[in-house]
C-alpha cells in the first residue's frame, strides 16, 4: 500500500509526503521537500563577515530576526566581542517578539483549523471572529516591537555586529509597554481556545533538545540540554561543541538535509523547550501549564501547539519585564559600526571560528563561520530547526500511521497533515 499526499500547504514553504506500507507494517514515511536548494551557505563564502547577518536574514520571511541575531552572535564569538547589557536586552526583546508573532500565526491560522476538520481557512475565520481578531492584535504588537527596535518588522536593519546602528526612543518602548495588559488579554483568548482542543492520543519516546540556563527560560544564550529517553540519560553539551555531536544527512528524496544525534532522531521547538525549561517559565505561563496537568516529559507531538500557546504568554511577560528594565536609551560606542564602516579586516589578524546557538520559534538554530585574516568568510554551516526535527517527524508518522489506515483517504490525509503541521515546519529554512 502506498500513501501519497502532494503539496502540503499552510506552512512556510511546501512539501509532499509518501509512505510505503506492507501487510500493515509501515516500511517508510518520507517528508519530501519540494523546494530547490537555495545555497545560502555557498553564497556567503568569500564575502566579508559584515554581510553574513544581512544575507542570512533573508533565509526566512517569518523568522529573519533569529537568523540575523544568530549570525551576529557567531561573528562576535569568533572575534571575542562582548556586546553591552543594553544591546543584549534589546536583542532579547526582538527575539521574544519574533517567537510571539510566529507562534500566533502558526497555532491559530495554520494548525488549529486541522482540529476543527476545516480545510477552508476563511470558513474557520468566519466561525471564530473574536479569536481571529485576538491573533491579529497579538501579532501586530509583536511586529511593531521588532520594527521599533530593528528598524523594520521584516529583515530588520538596525542591529549589527557589536551593537545597533540606531536605537529606539524611550517613548516608543513606553508605548509598547502601555499595550501589554490588553495584548495579554488577547493572548489568553487564544490560549483558552487551544487548551480546549482534544488532540489525538499519541506518544513516542523522544529526546528533546533546547538551550537551558540556570538563570532563565533560555532562548538567547545557554548550553544545550539533551533530555533522557528510554535508551539514554540526560546530558548537557556546550553550545560551541554541539555541531561536533550532530550529524547532518543528505537524503536523496529531498533538497533539505536532516539530522541525527548519536545516530538517533530528536525534537526541537516549543515542546522541547517546555519539557526542558518549564520550571523557568514566568508566573502566568507557569500557572497555565500547571492547569494542564502534564506529566513530563510530554511525549505527544500534537501538544507542540499547546506549548506554543504557553510560550506566547511567557514571552509577553518576559518582554514587558525587559522593556521596563531598560532605563536609558542612548547611542552606544558600537564596535560593530566601526568595523563595518571601515570595512575592517579580521581584528584578530588570523583565521577565527565562531558558533552560536539561539532558539528560533521552531527550535534551536545554529550559525557557524570561519573567517580569514582579511575578514572574509571561508567556511559556513547553518543548521535550522526543521532540518533538526525532520527525522523525528518521520518516526512519529511511522508510529502514528497504523492508527489512521482504516480511515477514508481524505480523512487519513487530513490526520497526517495535522501531525506534520503541528511541528510547524519551515521548508524555506530547511532548504537554505
N, C-alpha and C positions, 0 to 999 in steps of 0.2 A: 504494500500500500504506500502511495506517495501523497504527501500533503504539500501543497504549494500555495503560498499567498503572495501575490505580486503587489508591489507598491504600497507598503505600509506607511501611511502618512501620519499627520498630526504629531510630528517630531521635527527637530532641526535636521533637515535632510530626509532622505528616503531610503528604504531598504526592502528587500524581499526575504521570504522565509521558505525553506524547503526541509521536509523531514521524510525519512525512509523508515517504514515500519514493516517488520517481517513476523508474521504469526503473532501479532500483538506485542512484539518486542521492538522498542524504539532503537534503531540502529544508529541514526544520526539526526541531529537537529541543527540546522545551519542558518545563521543570520548573514545574509548576503548583501553587503553594501553595494548600492547601485550608482554611487557617485565615483568619478575618477579620482585618482590620487592627485593632490594639489601641490605636493613637493615644496612646501614652505621651508622645510629644513635645508633643502638644497639651495633654495633662493638666498638664504642667509649666508652661505659660505662665500667668503671673500668680501663681505660687507662690513662696514665699520660697526662697532658694537652699539653705537647710539641709535642705529637703525632697527635693531632687533625688537625693542618694545613696540615700535610703530608698526612694523610688518606683522609681528605675531598677533597683535590685537585684531588683525583682520581675519584670523582663523575662524572666528565666530561672531555673528551679529548679536547673539543673546548674551554671551559671556566674554566680551572683549576686555573688561576690566581686569579679570583674574589673569588672562594671558599677558596683559601688559605688566601687571604687578609682579607676576612670577618671573617674567623676563628681566625686569628691572632688578629684582632681588637677587637673581642668579648672577647678574653682572656685578652688582655691589658685593656679593660674596666673593667673587673672583678677585676683585680689587681691594677687598678689605675696607670698603666704605661703610660707615655707620650713620644711617640717617638719624635726624633728630627725633625726639619723642613726639613733637607736634606732627612731623611728617608721617610717622608710623600711625598715629591716631587718625589722621585724615585718610590714609590708605585703608585702614581697617573699616572706616565708615563706608568708603566706596565699595569695598568687598561685601560688607553686610547688605548694602543696598542692592548689589548685584544678585545676591542669593535670594533676597525678598522678591524682586521683580521676576526672576526666572522661575522660582517656585510657584508664585501666584499664577503665572502663565501656564505652567505645566499642570499643576494639580487641578486647576479649575477648568481651563479651556481644552486641554489636550487629553488628560486621563479620566477625569470624573465622568464625562458622558458615557464611557465604556461600562460603567457600573449602573447606569440607568437604562441600558440597552438602547441608547440613542446614538445613531451614526451621524445625523444631521446636527451640526453644532448650533445652527440658527434655531432649530427647534428646541434644543437644550437651553439656549439663552432666553428664548421667549417664555419657557416654563420656569425660569429661575432669574427673574429680572433683578430682584434685590441682591442676590448673591453675585450676579454679574457686575452690578454697579460697585459692589464692595471690592471685587477682584481688580477692577479697573482703577479704583481710587488708591488701593494699596500699591499697585504697580506704578501709577503716576507719581506718587510720593517718593518711591524709591528711585525712579528715573530722574526726578527733579533734584534729588540729593546728589546723584552722580554728576549731573550737569553743573550743579553749584560748585562742586569741588574739582571735577575733572575737566570742566570747560565745555563739555557736551555729553549727552547721555550715551551715545553710541561712539565707540572708538575715542575715548577721552584723550585730550591733548595736553593737559596742564601738568600731569605727573611725568617725571623723568628720572634718570639715574641720579641719585643724591638728594632729590627734593622735588620741588614744584616750580614750574615756570611762573605761575601766578597763583595766588591764594584766594580763597573765598572771603567775602566780607563777613564780619561778625553778625551783621544784620541778616544775612542770608541763612546762616546757621540757626539764628534765633527763630526765624520764620519757620524753618523745618521742625524745630523743637515744639513750637506752638501748635503744630498739627498732630503731634504724637498721640494725644488722647483719642482723637477722632479716628485716626488711622488704626489704632489698636482695636477700637470697636469694630471697624470694618474687617480687620483680620480675624476677629473672633467669630464673625458671621461665617467666614469660610471654614474655620476650624470646626464649628458646630455642625456644619454640613458634612465635612469629611469624616468625623468620628462616628457618624450615624450609618455610614455605608457598611454593608455586610460583604466583606471581601471573601473570595474563595478560601476554603480551608486548605492550607498548603504550608509545608515547611521542608527545608533541606539543610542538613548540617553544612555550614558555610564559614569560611574565615573572612572576617571583616577588617578592613584596613583603613585607617584615618590618622590624621595628626592628633596628638594628645599633648597636653601640657598640665603641669601641676597648678598653674595659675588661673586658667580659664578654659572655656569651651573653645578648643583650638581650631582656628580657621586660617590664621595668618602665619603663625610660627609654631614650631614644636617638633617632637620626634614622631616617628611612625609606629603605631601600635598594630600588631597583628594579633587578632583575637584567637582564642583557643577554639578548636573544633574537636570532633570525636577522635581525630588521629594525631593532633599536635597541641602543644601547650602555647599559652600566650607569650609573646615576646615583643621587645621594643628594639627598633632599628633606628639608628641615627639617620636623619633625612639625607645627609650627604652620602650615605652608604647604601641607600635603598636601591638605586639602579644597579648596584652590583649583585643584588639578590633576585631582581626581577628579570624574567626572560621575555623579550618581545618576539612574537611569532608572526611570520608572513604566511597567511593561509592562502591557498591557491584560488579559493572561491570568493574572495572579497578584496577590495582595494585597500582597506584599512588593515593594520596589524591587530593582533590581540596579545594578551599577556598572561603569564602564569608566575606564581611564586613557589619555588621549590617543586616545580612541575605541576602544581595544583591551581585551579581557578580560585578567584577571590572576588569579593564585592566591595565597592566603594560607593560613597554618596551619602545622602541624608540618613538612611537606615544604619549604615556603618558608623556614622558619627554619633548618632543617638545611642547605639549599642555600646560604643567605646567611651562616650563622654557624658552620658545622661546625668551623672551626678554634678556636672558643672553648668547645667542649664540655669538660666535666670529664673526668678521665682514664679512668674506666671506660667511660663512654658513648662517648668518642672511640675507645677500643680496640674496642668492639663495632662501631662504624661502619666502622673500618678493616678489620675482618674481613669486612665485606660486599662490599668491593672495588667500591664505587660509582664511576662516572665522573660528575663534577659539571659542570653541574647534572644531577641525577637527574630525568628527564622522564616517568617512569611514575607517573601519579597514584595507581595502586593502592598504591604504596610509601608513601603518606601514613600507612598503618597501621604500617609498619616505623619510619617517622620518629617516630611517637608512642611506640613502644616504647623507642626510643633516648632520647627526651626524658624518659620516666618515670625511667630510670636517672640521667640528668643532673640532674633536679630533686631526686631523693632525695639525691644527692651535695651539691648546692648548698644544700638546706635544712639539712642537717647542719652544713655549714661556717658558715652564717649563725647558726644557733642557738647553736653553740659560741662564736661571736664576741660574743654579747650577754652582757656581764659583769655589768651592773647592770640590774635591773628596778625602776624607780621611777615613780611618777605624775608626769608632766611638767606644766609650766605650759602647758596646752593652749589655744592661741589659739582653736581651733575650738570648744572647750567654752564659752569666754567669749562668743563670737559667738552661739552657739545659745541659751544660757541667757538672754541679754539680748535675744534676737530682734533682733539688731543690723541696722541698715541697712547698705548697702554701705559698708565702711570707706574706700573711695576717694572716696565722695561724688559720683561721676559714673558714667555708663554705662561698663561694662568688658566685655571679651570674654576668654574663656579656652577653650583647646582642649587635650585630652590624647589621646595615643595610647598604648595598652598592649596587650600580647599576651595575648589570651584563648586558651583551648585551641584554638579553631578558627581563630585568626588575629588580625590587628590590629583592635582596637576603638577607635572614636573617639567622644568626647563633646565637644560644643561648646556653649557658652552665652553669651548676652549678658544682663547683669544691670544693672538700672537703679539710680539713685542711692539708692533706698529698699530695695534688696536683693531685688527681685523679678525673676524670670526673664521676659525679653521675647522671647528667641529661643532655640531649642533644636534641635540636629541631632545625631542618633546614627547612626553608620554601623557596622553589625555585620559580622563576618567572613563570614557566609553571604550577606549582600547583596553583599559584595565579590566572592565567587567564583562566584556563580550563573551568570554569563555564561560563565566559563571552563569550568565543569562542562558546560554545554550544548554548548560547542565540542568538548570531549573526547568527549561521547557521539556527536556527529555523525561524528567520525573513527572511533570505535570500532564503531559500528553495523554497517558492512559486514562486520565480522568475525563477527557473530553472526546475520546474516539467515537463513542456511540451517539454523539450529538449530530445534528444535521451539518452539512458542510458549511453553511452560513453561520450557524451558532458556534461551531468549532473555531472557525476563523476569527470570530469576534472575541472568543475567550483567549486565543493565542495572542492576538493583537493587544488585548488588555494587559497581559503579563509583560509583553515587550515594552509597551508604553509606560508601565509602572516604573520601569528602570530609568525613564527619562533619557533615552539615548540622544546623543548629539553626533550624527553621522558626519556633519561638516567638520567637527573637531577630529573625529576618528580618522578621516581621510586627509588630514593636514599634510 
